C-alpha cells in the first residue's frame, strides 16, 4: 500500500513540475507577444488619400448658400472633415473640434440633407468652427478627396493632401 502511495506521489510531483514549466513557457510567450504588439506601428487605413495626393476638382454649397470649390484650398492649410449623424467617432471628433478649434479653416461635410433633423443638428454644432455643407452620394468632393468612411479628416496644404486619418491626432500636429 505504501508503495502505491509513493508511486502516486512521484507521479503527482512530476505533473506539478510539468505544469509549472508549461506555465512559465506561456508567460514567456505572452511577454514576447506584448512586446510585439507594443512595438507595432499602427496600420493606416489604405482607403484614405495619401500624403502628396493633389485634391481634385470639386464644388459644394454651404448651408448658407455660399459656393466652395477646390480653388479655396490653393493657399495655406485647410482641414476637411466628413461626418455623419449617429456615428460615435464622428461625435467624439466633433466635440474635440468645438472644444479646441484647429486654428485653420475647417470645411465640414455632413452626409444627408436638410430634411433630416439629425443632420441639421450636427451641422449647427459644427457651424461654430467650420463652414458646413451637406453631402450626398456621388458628390464631387468625395471623389476629389477620396473620403474613406466616417469620420474622415484630411489636412490639405496648398491643394495637396498633407495628412489624412479618422482622428484628429492623425492629421493635426
FENHU-V202126 format. One record per residue. N is the residue number from 1. PHI is phi in degrees with one decimal (NA if undefined). PSI is psi in whole degrees, 0 to 359 (none if undefined). OMEGA is omega in whole degrees, 0 to 359 (* if undefined). Layout:
BEGIN
n=N phi=PHI psi=PSI omega=OMEGA
n=N phi=PHI psi=PSI omega=OMEGA
END
This chain:
BEGIN
n=1 phi=NA psi=320 omega=179
n=2 phi=-65.2 psi=325 omega=180
n=3 phi=-64.1 psi=322 omega=179
n=4 phi=-65.9 psi=319 omega=178
n=5 phi=-64.0 psi=321 omega=179
n=6 phi=-65.5 psi=315 omega=180
n=7 phi=-64.7 psi=316 omega=179
n=8 phi=-62.3 psi=318 omega=179
n=9 phi=-64.6 psi=321 omega=179
n=10 phi=-65.6 psi=318 omega=178
n=11 phi=-63.7 psi=317 omega=179
n=12 phi=-61.9 psi=318 omega=179
n=13 phi=-63.0 psi=318 omega=178
n=14 phi=-63.0 psi=317 omega=180
n=15 phi=-64.2 psi=321 omega=179
n=16 phi=-64.3 psi=317 omega=179
n=17 phi=-64.7 psi=317 omega=178
n=18 phi=-62.1 psi=318 omega=178
n=19 phi=-62.9 psi=319 omega=178
n=20 phi=-63.3 psi=316 omega=179
n=21 phi=-63.6 psi=318 omega=178
n=22 phi=-62.3 psi=317 omega=179
n=23 phi=-62.6 psi=316 omega=179
n=24 phi=-63.7 psi=321 omega=178
n=25 phi=-64.3 psi=319 omega=178
n=26 phi=-65.0 psi=320 omega=178
n=27 phi=-62.0 psi=316 omega=177
n=28 phi=-60.8 psi=318 omega=179
n=29 phi=-64.9 psi=319 omega=178
n=30 phi=-63.9 psi=320 omega=178
n=31 phi=-62.5 psi=317 omega=178
n=32 phi=-62.4 psi=319 omega=179
n=33 phi=-64.9 psi=319 omega=177
n=34 phi=-61.7 psi=317 omega=179
n=35 phi=-63.3 psi=319 omega=179
n=36 phi=-62.7 psi=314 omega=181
n=37 phi=-66.2 psi=318 omega=181
n=38 phi=-66.4 psi=329 omega=182
n=39 phi=-90.4 psi=355 omega=181
n=40 phi=-72.4 psi=140 omega=174
n=41 phi=-78.2 psi=132 omega=181
n=42 phi=-59.2 psi=139 omega=181
n=43 phi=-76.2 psi=148 omega=182
n=44 phi=-100.4 psi=142 omega=177
n=45 phi=-65.6 psi=116 omega=183
n=46 phi=-67.8 psi=345 omega=180
n=47 phi=-80.4 psi=345 omega=181
n=48 phi=-71.8 psi=153 omega=176
n=49 phi=-64.1 psi=150 omega=182
n=50 phi=-89.0 psi=152 omega=175
n=51 phi=-59.9 psi=130 omega=181
n=52 phi=99.3 psi=348 omega=176
n=53 phi=-66.1 psi=136 omega=176
n=54 phi=-82.3 psi=136 omega=179
n=55 phi=-72.8 psi=131 omega=181
n=56 phi=-75.6 psi=182 omega=180
n=57 phi=-75.0 psi=139 omega=174
n=58 phi=-154.2 psi=162 omega=175
n=59 phi=-145.9 psi=133 omega=179
n=60 phi=-141.0 psi=163 omega=178
n=61 phi=-122.0 psi=127 omega=181
n=62 phi=-73.0 psi=171 omega=180
n=63 phi=-65.3 psi=340 omega=176
n=64 phi=-87.1 psi=358 omega=180
n=65 phi=89.8 psi=8 omega=180
n=66 phi=-81.5 psi=138 omega=179
n=67 phi=-84.2 psi=136 omega=177
n=68 phi=-126.8 psi=129 omega=178
n=69 phi=-127.2 psi=176 omega=178
n=70 phi=-63.2 psi=339 omega=178
n=71 phi=-62.4 psi=333 omega=179
n=72 phi=-67.8 psi=345 omega=182
n=73 phi=-96.9 psi=1 omega=186
n=74 phi=-67.8 psi=331 omega=182
n=75 phi=-116.2 psi=140 omega=173
n=76 phi=66.5 psi=196 omega=181
n=77 phi=-108.0 psi=145 omega=177
n=78 phi=-138.9 psi=137 omega=175
n=79 phi=-100.0 psi=128 omega=179
n=80 phi=-114.5 psi=131 omega=180
n=81 phi=-126.9 psi=142 omega=177
n=82 phi=-115.7 psi=126 omega=185
n=83 phi=-131.9 psi=160 omega=173
n=84 phi=-144.3 psi=145 omega=178
n=85 phi=-67.3 psi=150 omega=178
n=86 phi=82.2 psi=7 omega=181
n=87 phi=-103.5 psi=116 omega=183
n=88 phi=-60.6 psi=313 omega=178
n=89 phi=-61.2 psi=325 omega=178
n=90 phi=-62.2 psi=318 omega=180
n=91 phi=-62.6 psi=318 omega=179
n=92 phi=-63.7 psi=315 omega=179
n=93 phi=-64.4 psi=317 omega=179
n=94 phi=-58.8 psi=312 omega=181
n=95 phi=-60.1 psi=319 omega=179
n=96 phi=-67.4 psi=322 omega=179
n=97 phi=-65.5 psi=320 omega=180
n=98 phi=-70.3 psi=320 omega=180
n=99 phi=-68.8 psi=325 omega=182
n=100 phi=-140.9 psi=86 omega=181
n=101 phi=-56.5 psi=148 omega=189
n=102 phi=-71.4 psi=350 omega=179
n=103 phi=78.7 psi=22 omega=178
n=104 phi=-152.7 psi=163 omega=177
n=105 phi=-57.1 psi=141 omega=180
n=106 phi=-126.7 psi=126 omega=174
n=107 phi=-108.2 psi=124 omega=180
n=108 phi=-114.4 psi=125 omega=177
n=109 phi=-110.7 psi=125 omega=184
n=110 phi=-114.2 psi=127 omega=179
n=111 phi=-67.9 psi=125 omega=178
n=112 phi=125.6 psi=183 omega=182
n=113 phi=-126.5 psi=175 omega=183
n=114 phi=-68.2 psi=350 omega=178
n=115 phi=-79.2 psi=347 omega=180
n=116 phi=-96.9 psi=116 omega=182
n=117 phi=-62.1 psi=329 omega=178
n=118 phi=-67.5 psi=322 omega=178
n=119 phi=-66.2 psi=316 omega=180
n=120 phi=-63.8 psi=319 omega=179
n=121 phi=-64.0 psi=315 omega=178
n=122 phi=-62.9 psi=318 omega=179
n=123 phi=-64.0 psi=320 omega=180
n=124 phi=-63.5 psi=321 omega=180
n=125 phi=-69.8 psi=321 omega=180
n=126 phi=-75.2 psi=339 omega=181
n=127 phi=-62.1 psi=341 omega=178
n=128 phi=-62.4 psi=329 omega=186
n=129 phi=-127.2 psi=359 omega=188
n=130 phi=-145.4 psi=161 omega=166
n=131 phi=-86.3 psi=128 omega=189
n=132 phi=-113.5 psi=136 omega=174
n=133 phi=-135.1 psi=149 omega=176
n=134 phi=-85.6 psi=155 omega=188
n=135 phi=-130.0 psi=136 omega=174
n=136 phi=-128.6 psi=167 omega=181
n=137 phi=-56.8 psi=136 omega=175
n=138 phi=83.6 psi=6 omega=177
n=139 phi=-61.8 psi=150 omega=182
n=140 phi=-64.6 psi=334 omega=181
n=141 phi=-67.2 psi=324 omega=180
n=142 phi=-68.1 psi=327 omega=176
n=143 phi=-75.4 psi=322 omega=183
n=144 phi=-68.2 psi=325 omega=184
n=145 phi=-100.1 psi=340 omega=185
n=146 phi=64.7 psi=55 omega=179
n=147 phi=-58.3 psi=139 omega=182
n=148 phi=-127.9 psi=81 omega=177
n=149 phi=78.5 psi=191 omega=182
n=150 phi=-129.0 psi=138 omega=347
n=151 phi=-77.3 psi=150 omega=169
n=152 phi=-118.6 psi=130 omega=178
n=153 phi=-120.0 psi=132 omega=181
n=154 phi=-132.0 psi=123 omega=175
n=155 phi=-92.2 psi=119 omega=182
n=156 phi=-109.0 psi=128 omega=178
n=157 phi=-119.5 psi=112 omega=180
n=158 phi=52.1 psi=46 omega=175
n=159 phi=82.7 psi=3 omega=182
n=160 phi=-122.6 psi=141 omega=179
n=161 phi=-66.5 psi=122 omega=178
n=162 phi=-97.6 psi=330 omega=178
n=163 phi=-163.6 psi=153 omega=178
n=164 phi=-147.6 psi=146 omega=180
n=165 phi=-175.0 psi=186 omega=179
n=166 phi=-107.2 psi=354 omega=181
n=167 phi=-135.2 psi=156 omega=185
n=168 phi=-60.5 psi=320 omega=182
n=169 phi=-63.4 psi=342 omega=179
n=170 phi=-82.0 psi=340 omega=184
n=171 phi=-117.4 psi=337 omega=181
n=172 phi=-107.0 psi=143 omega=179
n=173 phi=-68.5 psi=none omega=*
END
